[in-house]
Amino acid sequence: MPSKADLFWRRVHARASALVPESTRDFLRAFDVLRSNLTGRQIEEWIAAGAVDRVIAYALTDADFATAFSGYRARIQLVTRDAAAYFGKTIPGVPAKTVGVAFDYLNPRVVDAVRQLDSKMMQTLATDTRQTVRDIIQKGLESGAGPRQTARALRDVLALSPNQLAAIEHYRDAVRFKGGLMSETERAAWIEQGFDKTRRALGYELRDKRFDGITKRGALRPAQVDKMEAAYRSRMIAFNAETNARTATLDAFKLGQELSWKDAKDKGLLGERDVLVKQWKGVMDDREREEHIAMEGETVPIDSRYSNDEMIPGESTYNCRCLSIVYARMA
């Protein structure tokens, strides 16, 4: 039978998951705006010259990201506000609606907390996107691709991180290996690295399974490989958008939770239960990070950091599903 902590975790994740589709759409719209900046002859000239910094300074500045992601950022702020109200209603013994106004934009604590969440989110996005641009331009120069072709490739993969770009390349190579399109030298290098065993073409979860039949038969044509790669890339972009939105939404919920309890304490609404503590609660499945498994059940005062130096579970890691279970103890 699930514990109260397990049920609480499920409720929070279900509520956060319901908001992910809208945030995902905002995320994808933001990259549509950034893509529009990467068009034109000037961009192609800079690409031809390998002037990556000029491309970034022109099309991917902090101001460009702020403008493109304004809707996404605003939505995450609203999620934080609504989460603070939601958690405020769950605090035992606190009158209804009392903590519903915990998200006070004039409160320095709230302002600082929201700014930190926003900075973490945007810095990660900007860093990954700029590195993706660098990688694609460098790859284009090395392969001898024309600037227009490279610019098009940039726009196609802009919403992906560098490691996801690498995954797409590995998938393409796996398909080429299976389809007999690799040279003997390429095949030997592929086998030497163990990719024939660990990176089989049918082992990629995001592949379009409609191509499984022709993949199994082998003897693929280059055009078929291009089509399969495009389908895989499209699915990777959708996956990345949803993962980012899910992470940001859950981070906003965690922040709202902390703000609501601290607000209740500041307002003296907890009576003699003035010792607030928080307990680390994870999923404890096969996807759980080892370091977070070690944190399971750790309990500290709400104003203290956990032993891994985090105030909120997962604040320094990506896509963490852990939460704090907050409760009050008698003084």
N, C-alpha and C positions, 0 to 999 in steps of 0.2 A: 504493500500500500504506500503510495507516495506521501512523503512528509510534507508539512506545511511549507517548508523552504522550497521543496520541489514544485509544489503547486504555485507558489508565488513566482518562481522563476518562469514557469510555463505561461502564467498570465501576462507577465511583463513582455515576454518574447512574442506572444500572440498579438498583443496590443501594438508593439513596435512593428511587427511584420505587416500589419494591416496598412501601415503608412508608407511602406517601402515602394510600392508601385509609383506613387506620385513623385516621390523623391528621385526615383530612377529616371522618370521622364524629364524632370528638371535637370538632372545630370547630363543626359544626352543632348538636351537643348543647349546647354552651356557649351558643349563641344561643337555643336553646329555653328555657334557664334565664332568660336576660335578658328574653325576651319575657313570661314569666310575671310579671315585675315591673311590666310596663306595662299592667296591667289594673286595673279598679276605678273607682269613681266619683271618687275623689280625683284620679287621673291625668286623667280627663276634665275635671274642674273646672279644673285647672292649665292644661290645653291650651286650654280656652275663654278663660282669662284671659291666654293667651300667656306663662305663667310657665315658660319653658323651663328655666331654672336650677333651679327647684324639681323639675321632672320628673327632671332629671339627678341632682340631689342625693339624690333619693328612690330612684331605680331603677338608676342607672348610675354609682355611685361606684367608686373604685378597689377597694374591698372587694367590691363586687358582681362586678366583672370577675375578681378573684382567685378568688372562689368558683366562678363559672360556668366559668372556664377552667382550673380546677385539674387536671382530667384531661388536657386538651390540653397544659398546661405540663409535667406529669409525663411525658407521653409524649415530648415533645421533649428533656427531660433524659435519658431513657433512650436516645434515639437518639444523643445526644452521647456518652454513656458507651460504648455499643456501637460507635460509630464510632471512638472512641479505641482500643478493643481491636482493631478491624478494621485500622486503619492501623498499629497497633503490630506486627502480624504481617507487614506488607509492608515493614518497614524492613530493608534488606539487612544481613546479618551479625549481627542481633540474635537471641539465643536465643528460641525459641518460649515463649510465656506470660510472658516477662519484662516486656513493656510492656502486657500485657493488663490489668494493674491500674492503668494510668496515670490512670484517672478516680478520683482520691482526693478524696472530699468534704471532707476535712480540709485539703487543700492550698490555701493562700490563692490561688494562681494559678488553680486550677480554680474555686474559689468565686467569685472575681471575674469570670472569663470567663463562667461560666454565668449569673451575675446580669446581666451586661451584655447577653447574648443574650436573656434573659427580658424585661428592661426594654425593649429595642428592640421586641420582638414585641408586648408588651402596650401600650406607649405608642401604637404605630401603630394597633392595634385600637381602643383607647379613644378616641383622637382622631377617627378616622374615624366611629365609631359615634355619638359625641356630635354631630358635625357633621351627620350624617344626620338625627338627631332634630331638630336645630334647623331644618334645611331643610324637613322634612316639616311641622312645626308651623307654620312661617312660610307655607308654601304653602297649608296648610289655612285659615289666617286670611285670607289674601289672596283665596282662592277662595270663602270663605263656607261651607266645609264644616263640618258639625257636629262637636263634640268626639269623639263616639263613632266617626264615620267616620274622623276623623284618627287616633284611637288605633288603629283597625284597620289603617289604612295604615302606621302606624309599625311595627306588629308584622310586617306583610307584607314590609317592606324593611329591617328592622333589620340584617340580615347583609350589607348593601351599603354601599359607600363613596359619598361625594357624587358623584364623577365617574361612577360606575356608575348612580346615580339619573338623572343628566343623560342618559346613553346611552339609558336606558329611555324618557325623555320624548321624545328625538329619534326613537326608533323609533316611538313612538305617533304623533308628528306626521307622520312619513314615511308611515305607513299611512293616516292620515287624508287626507293630501295625495293619495295614490294612489287612495283610495276616494271622493274627491269630497266629503269631509265638512268641509272647511275653508271658512270664509267667504272672500269676495273679498279682504278686508283681510288675513286670515291668509295666503292664498295669495301675495299680492303680497310680504308681508314674508318669507315662506319663500323665494321665488324670488330676492328681492333679496340675501339672505344666501348664495345659492348652494347651499342645501340640496337643491334639486330635482335637482342634478347629483351632489353628493357624498354625500347621505344617502338614496339610493333605498331603498324599503321592502325590496327583495329583495337588498340589499347587506349586510345585517347577518348576520354569521357565526352568531350564537347564536339566530337566529330559528327557530321551529318550521316546518320546510319543508312540513309537511302543509297549511299555510295558503297555500302559494305559488300554488296554482290560483286560489283566490278573490281573492287579492291581484292577480294579473295581470288578472283580469276587471274589477276595480274595482267601483264602485257598492256599497261595503260598508255594512253597517248598524252603528250604534254598538255593539250587543251583540257583534258579531263583532270589532270593534276591541278591546273590553274583553277578550275571550277571547284574542286574539293577544298583547295586552300582558301578560296574566297568564302565558302560556306563556313569553314572552321573559324576564319577570322571574324565573320559576322556574329557567330555564336560567342566567341571570346569577348567581343565588345559588349554584347548584351550581358554576359556573365560579369564582366568587370564593372559595368554600370550598376547592376543590382547589388554586387558585393560592396561597392563603395557606399551606395545609398543605405544598405542594411547596417554597415558599420557606423556611419554617421548618425543614423536614426537611433541605434541602440546607445551610442555614446551620449546622445542628447538625453535619452531616458535616464541614464546613469547620473548625469549631471543634475537633471531635474529632481531626482530622488534625493541627492545630497543636499540640494538647496532647500527642499521642502522641510526636511528634518531640522536643518540648522536654523531655518526661519522659525519653526515652531519653538525651538529652544530659545532663540533670541527674544521671542515674544512672551516667554514665560508660560507657555501653554502646556508644558509637561508636568507642572506641579513639582512634587518632590522627586519625580523620576528624571533628575537632571543629569544623570550620567548616561550619555548616548554612546553606544558601541556599534560596530559594524563587523559582520562576519563574511568572509570570502565564500562565495557559492558558485561553483562551476557546473559543467554538464557531466563530467567524468565518463565520457565515452571515448571511442578510439581516435577522435579528432582533437581531444584535449591536449594542450601543450604540457610537456612533462613538468616544466617549472610551475605551471598553474595547478597541476595535480598536487604538487607539494604544498601549495597555498590553501588547499581546500580546508575549510573550517577555521582558518586562522581568525582570531577575534582581537580587535584593537579599539581604543576610543575613537569616536567619529572624527575628531580633529587630528588624529595621528595617522601616520603612513603605515601601510603594511610592511612586512619585513623585506619585500622587494622594492621598497621606496615608492610605491604607487599610492596615491590617495584614493583613486577610483580604479577598480579592477580593469586592467587592459588599457589604461590611459597611455602607456608607452609601447603598446603592441598593436598590431593591425588585426581587425576582424576578430576581436576577443568577445566571447559570449558570456563571460563570467559577470556576476553581479555582486553587490553587497546586500546582505540581509541586515537591516538596521533595526535596532530595538533599544528601549530605554530600561535602565536599571535603577533601582532605588539608590539614593545617595548613601 
